[in-house]
Amino acid sequence: MKESIEEDVFIPLYPKSTMEDKSSLCAKFQERRFWSAVKLLSNVVLWDGIVQEDTVRDLGLSKLLNRYLLLNLLNTPPGLDNTEKCSKVVDCLPERWFQDLTSGSTLPELHNFCQHLLQ
């Protein structure tokens, strides 16, 4: 899993002017790469309970979400597209990770993602 995240994940960043046209090849390629990374996140998280939770959280949240997905989310204009992307990322996260948290708190690895959601 670690090798796949480090070697196979690539989400290019293009200038906003290039990304305004959703039908452009650049926009389509970036979208495909983003959704491929979200699928990988969902597959990594499926290992929770089989592989140590710390390892799954490190790979899924620290390496994949914070390194690749969040950068794309921060560069996606606010709106339905960004909301859908954030929703799909949240859907990947196991509820079990949040059971013992106090109200108003989150996992340390999700701090930046939560800040994006609040904005």
N, C-alpha and C positions, 0 to 999 in steps of 0.2 A: 504494500500500500504506500509506504514511504517513497519508494522508487517511482511509483506511478505518479504521485503528486509532484515530486521534484523534477521528473524527466518528461512527463507527458502533458502537464497542464500548461497551457499558454493562452492568455486572453490579451490580445493586442489592445493598445490604447491609441485611438486616432483623434485628431483634432475635432472639436465639436462641430465645426462647419462641415466636416466629412460625414459625421454621424447624423446630421439633421435629415438627410434623405434616407429613410428607413429601407428603401429599395436598393440602395447602393451595395455593391459587392462587399465593401469594407464593413458596413453595418450588419449585413447578413452573416459575414464570417465571425464578427465579434459576438453576435447573438448566439450562434451555434457553439462557439467555444465557451461562452458563459454557461449555457444550459448543459453542456457536456460536463463542466466542472460541478454544477449543482447535482447532476446525476452521480458523479463520483462521490460527492459529499454524502448523499443518501446511502450509497453503498458502503462507505467507510463507517458510517454511524450504525449500520446493521450489525457490525461486529461488536457493538456494545453488549457486554454480558458474556462474550466469548473471549475477547481480548481485554486486558486490563483497561478500565475506564480512563485512567490518565493517558494511556497511549492513544486511545480512540479520540479523546478530546484534544490532545496535542496535534494529531494528524488532521482531524476534521476541522477543528476550530482555529488553532494557532497557525497551522500551515496552509490549509486550503481556504477557509473563510477569510481570515485576516490578511493573508498574503495575496490572494487572487480575487476572490469574489467581492470583497468589500471595496477594493479599488475600482472595480467596474460599477458597483452600486453608487459610489460617490461621484462618478462621472456620468451617471444616467440622470437626465433632467427629472425633476419632481413630476409626478403624474402617475397615471395608471400603470405604465410600463414598470416604473420603479417599484410601485406598490406590489405588483404581481411578482416581481423578482424577490422582493423581501419576504413575501408570504410563502413562496416556495422554499426559501432557505429556512424559515421558521418551521415549516412542515417537516423538515428533515430532522429536527432536533428532538431527541427522546424526552418525553415528559418526566421520566424518572430523574433526569439531571436537575430538575427544578423543585423536587418535592421537599427537600430539607432547607431551602432558602427562605430567609425572612422576607416579609412583604417589602417590595420596593428595591430588592437587591437582585443581582444576577451573577452568573458565572464570570470570573475575571476575564476569561477569553472572549466574552461577549460584550464587554464594555464599549468598544468602538462601534460595534454593530448597533447596540442599543442607543448610543448617541445619534447615529444616523437615523434610526427609527423615530426618535424624538423630534428631530429637525424636520 
